Amino acid sequence: MSTTEVVVTGLGATTPLGGDVATTWSALLEGRSGISTIEEDWTAELPVRFAGVAAEDPSTKLERHRLRRLDRTQQFSLIAAHEAWRDAGEPDVDPVRLGAAVSSGIGGILTILNQYDTFREKGWRRVSPFTVPMLMPNGPVAAVALEFGAQAGAHAAVSACASSAEAIADGIKLIRSGRADVVIAGGTEAAIHPLNLASFAAMRALSTRNDDPQGASRPFDANRDGFVMSEGAGMLVLESAEHAAARGARVYAVAAGAGYSCDAHDIVQPDPEGTGQARAILDALADADLKPGDIAHVNAHATSTPMGDVGETVAIRKALGDAAADSVAVTSTKSMTGHLLGGAGAVESIATILALHHGQIPATINIEELDPGVVVDVVREKPRELSAGAVAALNQSFGFGGHNIAVAFRRP
């Protein structure tokens, strides 16, 4: 393990709960849902007519010419990255020592679909000349790297709903390797479109609680019926501890380590034994030089799907052991944000970091009857205080294809 310590000095987000970190965090502590009915005619024939639309549209923060040249994923990534950069104090860093690791699970899907409609209805001459750079899966990281002049490397891991957690893990490695002093890391997604809703609905992955959208995302609840699609982005400024100390930066947390694994079980369903997820957790602990008893809090992937939530709690207990697992406070902020797909891991890492920083864990909302298969202590009804002696917390993200990522954060 590298001896280089990596710290978090800046946070940025745009989510269904708010257009920045402060409003998103406030809403999480209030237990407020960001899910609402989609008021568009195209939802009429769909089995799912609600989603977590970003609370602030990018058009309120970006100039018109940039909106035309950037896919919505890229728009979100720039908005969140700028907030994180300002929050970090706009570090003075040599461009060849600045890196970017920004991911999306799907990429510029709205551009693909909209430009195909243009091509079909109006002909090829009306297709935007910016279509290719807008639809590229690496488009968000390219936009961020160009914006901030990041020359140490621009990485775009694509691992479905684990993508932005993997980007943060890659950012940690980029600094530890000695290639960069500062890395802008995170993820983004913008996929609310009739085809995407129809596709996830066809595989029975989405909740169909059209009469109660705010109560639809209900991780760990016995009557959960699927996830809620959302959009937005989360960004972290990662920095070597030495570089941060030299400029007197405020440190939120130590990005202590990360673990990776693959279930190799099924393209969609997680391994019900939780073996791969547990291995990712154990690898994160080893990478971070932490013991199971050091983990006081887990922000779970828990999407509100029938298969995933219970299996994740089994994996937590398997990895940490009974004694440590009994003392861990687990929550799922997806109950309020919905599922940001490739952007989820970054937004939930921000929630994990702020739980450590402020000593408060947001509650999981919409649990009316806890699933009897849940074998961990789930924070519900109201936020819970995190003890002053708490050492570390985990954020967990899992994706279609069997991707498992766990990122460990520790108090400075």
C-alpha positions as CSV (number, residue, x, y, z in Angstrom):
1,M,0.0,0.0,0.0
2,S,1.3,3.5,-0.9
3,T,2.3,5.7,2.0
4,T,0.8,8.8,0.2
5,E,-2.3,9.9,2.1
6,V,-5.2,11.2,-0.1
7,V,-7.6,13.7,1.4
8,V,-10.9,15.3,0.3
9,T,-10.8,19.1,0.1
10,G,-13.8,20.0,-2.1
11,L,-17.3,18.8,-2.7
12,G,-19.8,19.6,-5.5
13,A,-23.2,18.2,-6.5
14,T,-26.4,18.8,-8.4
15,T,-29.1,16.4,-7.5
16,P,-32.9,16.0,-7.4
17,L,-32.7,17.4,-3.9
18,G,-30.8,20.6,-4.7
19,G,-28.5,22.4,-7.1
20,D,-25.5,22.2,-4.7
21,V,-24.1,20.3,-1.8
22,A,-25.5,22.4,0.9
23,T,-29.1,22.1,-0.2
24,T,-28.8,18.4,-1.0
25,W,-27.3,17.7,2.4
26,S,-30.0,19.8,4.2
27,A,-32.7,17.8,2.4
28,L,-31.1,14.5,3.3
29,L,-31.1,15.4,7.0
30,E,-34.7,16.6,6.7
31,G,-35.7,13.3,5.1
32,R,-37.2,15.0,2.1
33,S,-37.8,13.1,-1.2
34,G,-36.6,14.5,-4.5
35,I,-38.9,12.3,-6.6
36,S,-41.8,13.7,-8.5
37,T,-44.3,12.9,-11.3
38,I,-42.9,13.7,-14.8
39,E,-45.3,16.3,-16.3
40,E,-44.7,15.4,-19.9
41,D,-47.1,14.0,-22.5
42,W,-44.7,11.2,-23.4
43,T,-45.2,9.5,-20.1
44,A,-48.9,8.7,-20.8
45,E,-48.3,5.2,-22.2
46,L,-45.4,4.3,-19.9
47,P,-45.9,2.0,-16.8
48,V,-43.6,4.4,-14.9
49,R,-44.3,8.1,-14.9
50,F,-42.0,9.6,-12.2
51,A,-38.3,10.2,-11.6
52,G,-35.8,12.2,-9.8
53,V,-35.3,15.2,-12.1
54,A,-32.5,17.6,-11.1
55,A,-33.7,20.3,-8.8
56,E,-31.9,23.0,-10.9
57,D,-31.8,22.7,-14.6
58,P,-28.3,23.3,-16.2
59,S,-29.8,26.1,-18.2
60,T,-29.8,28.2,-15.0
61,K,-26.0,27.9,-14.6
62,L,-24.5,27.5,-18.1
63,E,-24.4,29.8,-21.1
64,R,-26.6,29.0,-24.1
65,H,-23.7,28.2,-26.4
66,R,-22.4,25.6,-23.9
67,L,-25.7,24.0,-23.5
68,R,-25.8,23.4,-27.3
69,R,-22.4,21.8,-27.3
70,L,-22.6,19.6,-24.2
71,D,-24.7,16.6,-23.4
72,R,-26.7,16.9,-20.2
73,T,-24.3,14.5,-18.5
74,Q,-21.5,16.9,-19.3
75,Q,-23.5,19.9,-18.2
76,F,-24.1,18.3,-14.8
77,S,-20.4,17.3,-14.5
78,L,-19.2,20.8,-15.1
79,I,-21.6,22.4,-12.6
80,A,-20.6,20.0,-9.9
81,A,-16.9,20.2,-10.7
82,H,-17.0,24.0,-10.5
83,E,-18.7,23.9,-7.1
84,A,-16.1,21.3,-5.8
85,W,-13.2,23.4,-7.2
86,R,-14.5,26.6,-5.5
87,D,-15.1,24.6,-2.3
88,A,-11.5,23.4,-2.3
89,G,-10.3,27.0,-2.6
90,E,-9.4,26.8,-6.3
91,P,-6.1,25.0,-5.7
92,D,-3.0,26.4,-7.4
93,V,-1.6,23.3,-9.1
94,D,0.6,22.7,-12.1
95,P,-1.7,21.4,-14.9
96,V,0.6,18.4,-15.4
97,R,0.0,17.5,-11.8
98,L,-3.8,17.8,-12.1
99,G,-5.9,14.8,-13.1
100,A,-9.6,14.0,-13.7
101,A,-11.5,10.8,-13.1
102,V,-15.2,11.3,-14.1
103,S,-17.5,8.5,-15.1
104,S,-21.0,7.9,-16.4
105,G,-22.7,4.6,-16.6
106,I,-24.5,5.3,-19.9
107,G,-22.8,8.3,-21.4
108,G,-24.6,10.8,-23.7
109,I,-27.7,8.7,-24.3
110,L,-30.0,11.7,-24.6
111,T,-27.8,13.0,-27.4
112,I,-27.9,9.7,-29.2
113,L,-31.6,9.4,-29.0
114,N,-32.4,13.0,-29.8
115,Q,-30.0,13.3,-32.7
116,Y,-31.3,10.1,-34.2
117,D,-34.8,11.6,-34.1
118,T,-33.4,14.7,-35.9
119,F,-31.6,12.5,-38.5
120,R,-34.8,10.4,-39.1
121,E,-37.2,13.4,-39.3
122,K,-35.0,16.1,-40.9
123,G,-32.1,14.4,-42.6
124,W,-28.4,14.2,-42.0
125,R,-27.6,17.9,-42.6
126,R,-29.5,18.9,-39.5
127,V,-27.6,16.6,-37.2
128,S,-25.4,18.6,-34.7
129,P,-21.7,18.7,-35.6
130,F,-21.1,18.2,-31.8
131,T,-23.0,14.9,-31.7
132,V,-19.9,12.7,-31.4
133,P,-18.1,14.5,-28.5
134,M,-21.5,14.9,-26.8
135,L,-22.3,11.1,-26.9
136,M,-18.9,9.8,-26.0
137,P,-18.8,7.9,-22.7
138,N,-15.7,9.8,-21.9
139,G,-17.4,13.1,-22.7
140,P,-17.9,14.2,-19.1
141,V,-14.3,13.7,-18.1
142,A,-13.1,15.3,-21.3
143,A,-15.3,18.4,-20.5
144,V,-13.9,18.6,-17.0
145,A,-10.3,18.1,-18.1
146,L,-10.6,20.8,-20.7
147,E,-12.3,23.2,-18.3
148,F,-9.7,22.9,-15.6
149,G,-6.6,22.0,-17.8
150,A,-6.1,18.6,-16.2
151,Q,-3.1,17.2,-18.0
152,A,-2.0,14.4,-15.6
153,G,-4.7,12.1,-17.1
154,A,-8.4,11.9,-17.8
155,H,-10.0,8.6,-16.8
156,A,-13.5,7.4,-17.4
157,A,-14.3,4.0,-15.9
158,V,-17.6,2.6,-17.0
159,S,-19.0,0.0,-14.6
160,A,-22.8,0.7,-14.7
161,C,-24.0,1.9,-11.4
162,A,-20.6,1.5,-9.8
163,S,-19.0,3.9,-12.3
164,S,-18.5,7.0,-10.2
165,A,-17.4,5.1,-7.1
166,E,-14.8,3.5,-9.4
167,A,-13.8,7.0,-10.6
168,I,-13.1,8.0,-7.0
169,A,-11.1,4.9,-6.5
170,D,-9.1,5.6,-9.6
171,G,-8.6,9.2,-8.4
172,I,-7.1,7.8,-5.2
173,K,-4.7,5.6,-7.2
174,L,-3.7,8.4,-9.5
175,I,-2.5,10.5,-6.6
176,R,-0.9,7.5,-4.8
177,S,1.0,6.6,-8.0
178,G,2.7,9.9,-7.9
179,R,1.2,11.1,-11.3
180,A,-1.0,13.8,-9.8
181,D,-1.2,16.1,-6.7
182,V,-4.9,16.9,-7.2
183,V,-7.7,15.0,-9.0
184,I,-11.3,16.0,-9.7
185,A,-13.2,12.8,-9.3
186,G,-16.8,11.8,-9.5
187,G,-19.6,10.9,-11.8
188,T,-22.7,12.0,-13.6
189,E,-25.9,10.7,-15.3
190,A,-28.7,12.1,-17.4
191,A,-30.9,9.3,-18.8
192,I,-34.5,10.3,-18.1
193,H,-36.1,9.5,-21.4
194,P,-39.1,7.4,-22.5
195,L,-36.9,4.7,-24.0
196,N,-34.8,4.4,-20.9
197,L,-37.7,4.3,-18.6
198,A,-39.4,1.7,-20.8
199,S,-36.3,-0.4,-21.0
200,F,-35.8,-0.6,-17.2
201,A,-39.5,-1.1,-16.7
202,A,-39.5,-4.0,-19.2
203,M,-36.9,-5.8,-17.1
204,R,-39.1,-5.1,-14.0
205,A,-36.3,-3.0,-12.3
206,L,-38.3,0.2,-11.7
207,S,-40.9,0.9,-9.0
208,T,-44.4,1.4,-10.5
209,R,-45.9,3.5,-7.6
210,N,-47.2,6.2,-9.9
211,D,-49.7,7.2,-7.2
212,D,-47.0,7.8,-4.6
213,P,-43.7,8.9,-6.3
214,Q,-42.2,10.3,-3.1
215,G,-42.8,7.0,-1.4
216,A,-41.6,4.8,-4.3
217,S,-37.9,4.5,-3.4
218,R,-38.0,2.4,-0.2
219,P,-34.7,0.6,0.4
220,F,-34.9,-2.3,2.9
221,D,-38.7,-2.0,3.1
222,A,-40.5,-5.4,2.9
223,N,-42.8,-4.0,0.1
224,R,-40.2,-2.4,-2.1
225,D,-40.8,-3.0,-5.8
226,G,-37.9,-1.4,-7.7
227,F,-35.7,1.6,-8.0
228,V,-36.4,5.2,-9.1
229,M,-34.4,6.6,-12.0
230,S,-32.7,10.0,-11.2
231,E,-30.2,12.3,-12.7
232,G,-27.4,14.6,-11.5
233,A,-23.8,14.6,-10.6
234,G,-21.3,14.5,-7.7
235,M,-17.7,15.6,-7.7
236,L,-14.8,15.5,-5.2
237,V,-11.5,17.3,-5.2
238,L,-9.0,14.7,-4.0
239,E,-5.5,15.9,-3.0
240,S,-2.4,14.5,-1.6
241,A,-2.3,15.4,2.1
242,E,1.1,17.0,1.6
243,H,-0.2,19.3,-1.1
244,A,-3.3,20.2,0.9
245,A,-1.3,20.9,4.0
246,A,1.2,23.1,2.1
247,R,-1.6,25.4,1.0
248,G,-3.6,25.3,4.3
249,A,-6.6,23.6,2.8
250,R,-9.7,22.5,4.8
251,V,-9.9,18.7,4.8
252,Y,-13.3,17.0,5.0
253,A,-12.0,13.4,5.2
254,V,-9.2,11.1,4.2
255,A,-10.0,9.0,1.1
256,A,-8.4,6.1,2.8
257,G,-8.8,3.3,0.2
258,A,-11.0,1.3,-2.1
259,G,-11.8,-2.3,-3.0
260,Y,-12.9,-3.9,-6.3
261,S,-14.4,-7.2,-7.2
262,C,-16.7,-8.9,-9.7
263,D,-19.5,-11.3,-8.9
264,A,-19.2,-13.2,-12.2
265,H,-22.6,-14.5,-11.4
266,D,-25.2,-12.8,-13.6
267,I,-25.4,-9.8,-15.9
268,V,-28.1,-8.2,-13.8
269,Q,-28.7,-10.0,-10.5
270,P,-26.2,-9.8,-7.7
271,D,-24.8,-12.9,-6.1
272,P,-27.4,-13.7,-3.3
273,E,-24.5,-14.9,-1.1
274,G,-22.9,-11.5,-1.3
275,T,-19.5,-13.0,-1.7
276,G,-18.1,-10.6,-4.2
277,Q,-19.5,-7.6,-2.4
278,A,-18.0,-8.8,0.9
279,R,-14.6,-9.2,-0.9
280,A,-14.8,-5.6,-2.1
281,I,-15.4,-4.4,1.4
282,L,-12.5,-6.4,2.8
283,D,-10.2,-5.2,0.0
284,A,-11.2,-1.6,0.8
285,L,-10.4,-2.1,4.5
286,A,-7.0,-3.6,3.6
287,D,-6.2,-0.8,1.2
288,A,-7.2,1.7,3.8
289,D,-5.4,-0.1,6.7
290,L,-8.6,-0.2,8.7
291,K,-10.1,-2.9,10.8
292,P,-13.8,-4.0,10.6
293,G,-14.4,-2.4,14.0
294,D,-13.2,0.9,12.7
295,I,-16.3,1.2,10.4
296,A,-19.1,3.1,12.2
297,H,-21.3,3.8,9.2
298,V,-22.1,2.4,5.7
299,N,-23.9,4.3,3.0
300,A,-25.3,1.3,1.2
301,H,-25.9,0.9,-2.5
302,A,-29.4,-0.3,-1.6
303,T,-31.5,0.7,-4.6
304,S,-35.0,-0.5,-3.4
305,T,-34.9,-3.6,-5.6
306,P,-36.3,-6.9,-4.2
307,M,-33.1,-8.9,-4.7
308,G,-30.3,-6.4,-4.0
309,D,-31.0,-4.8,-0.6
310,V,-31.1,-7.9,1.6
311,G,-28.1,-9.5,-0.1
312,E,-26.1,-6.3,0.5
313,T,-26.8,-6.5,4.3
314,V,-25.7,-10.2,4.2
315,A,-22.4,-9.1,2.5
316,I,-21.8,-6.4,5.1
317,R,-22.2,-8.9,7.9
318,K,-20.0,-11.4,6.1
319,A,-17.2,-8.9,5.6
320,L,-17.2,-7.2,9.0
321,G,-18.2,-10.1,11.2
322,D,-21.0,-10.2,13.6
323,A,-19.5,-8.1,16.4
324,A,-18.5,-5.2,14.1
325,A,-21.7,-5.5,11.9
326,D,-23.9,-5.1,15.0
327,S,-22.4,-1.7,15.7
328,V,-22.5,-0.3,12.2
329,A,-25.2,2.3,11.3
330,V,-26.4,1.6,7.7
331,T,-28.4,4.0,5.6
332,S,-29.5,4.4,1.9
333,T,-29.8,8.0,0.7
334,K,-31.3,6.6,-2.5
335,S,-34.6,6.6,-0.6
336,M,-34.5,10.4,-1.1
337,T,-32.4,11.0,-4.2
338,G,-33.5,8.0,-6.2
339,H,-30.9,6.2,-8.2
340,L,-28.5,8.4,-10.1
341,L,-27.1,5.3,-11.9
342,G,-23.5,6.1,-12.8
343,G,-23.6,9.3,-10.7
344,A,-24.8,7.5,-7.6
345,G,-21.5,6.5,-6.1
346,A,-20.1,10.0,-6.1
347,V,-23.2,11.6,-4.6
348,E,-23.4,9.0,-2.0
349,S,-19.7,9.3,-1.2
350,I,-20.4,13.0,-0.6
351,A,-23.1,12.0,1.9
352,T,-20.7,9.5,3.5
353,I,-18.0,12.2,3.9
354,L,-20.5,14.7,5.3
355,A,-21.8,12.2,7.8
356,L,-18.2,11.8,9.1
357,H,-17.6,15.6,8.9
358,H,-20.8,16.7,10.7
359,G,-21.4,13.6,12.8
360,Q,-24.9,13.0,11.5
361,I,-26.2,10.1,9.5
362,P,-29.3,10.7,7.3
363,A,-32.1,8.3,7.9
364,T,-33.5,6.0,5.2
365,I,-37.0,7.2,4.5
366,N,-40.1,5.2,3.4
367,I,-39.5,2.1,5.5
368,E,-42.9,1.1,6.7
369,E,-42.0,-2.5,7.4
370,L,-38.4,-3.5,7.6
371,D,-37.7,-6.6,5.5
372,P,-37.1,-9.5,7.9
373,G,-34.1,-10.5,5.8
374,V,-32.2,-7.3,6.7
375,V,-29.4,-8.3,9.1
376,V,-27.9,-4.9,9.9
377,D,-28.9,-1.8,11.9
378,V,-30.7,0.5,9.4
379,V,-31.0,4.2,10.4
380,R,-34.6,5.2,9.9
381,E,-37.2,7.7,11.1
382,K,-34.7,10.3,12.0
383,P,-31.0,11.1,11.5
384,R,-28.6,9.5,14.0
385,E,-25.6,11.1,15.7
386,L,-22.3,9.6,14.8
387,S,-20.1,9.2,17.9
388,A,-17.1,11.5,18.3
389,G,-14.9,8.5,18.5
390,A,-16.1,7.1,15.1
391,V,-13.2,6.4,12.9
392,A,-14.4,5.6,9.4
393,A,-17.3,4.9,7.0
394,L,-17.8,3.0,3.8
395,N,-19.7,3.9,0.6
396,Q,-20.7,0.9,-1.5
397,S,-21.7,0.9,-5.2
398,F,-22.6,-2.1,-7.3
399,G,-23.4,-2.3,-11.0
400,F,-25.0,-4.5,-13.6
401,G,-22.3,-6.9,-14.8
402,G,-21.3,-7.8,-11.3
403,H,-19.2,-4.8,-10.6
404,N,-18.6,-4.2,-6.9
405,I,-16.8,-1.1,-5.5
406,A,-16.4,-0.1,-1.8
407,V,-14.6,3.2,-0.9
408,A,-13.4,3.8,2.7
409,F,-13.3,7.3,4.1
410,R,-11.8,8.2,7.5
411,R,-11.9,11.2,9.7
412,P,-8.7,13.3,9.4
